Amino acid sequence: MPKSTWQLQEAKARFSEVVTRALREGPQTVTRRGRDAVVIVAADSFRRSSSTRRPRDFFRQGPFLDGVDLGRDRSPARRVDLCGS
């Protein structure tokens, strides 16, 4: 089975291979600290998908984001004392 997920360190060291695989085999996911960080896709594939949809919708609906939490943190902001009192 072809590799489609790369740790950031490995993706940096083998970037040319990651790009080649994205062109030949499809989207390549790069993880950072064990979590999905980015997806590298062929430009033609991205253009085809984004010409009919907004880029945000392309990334939200892509099968390569299955299991990724896209929710927004709704917790209140912390209070900061700017006067030093």
Order of alpha helices (4+ residues) and beta strands (2+ residues): beta-alpha-alpha-beta-beta-alpha-alpha
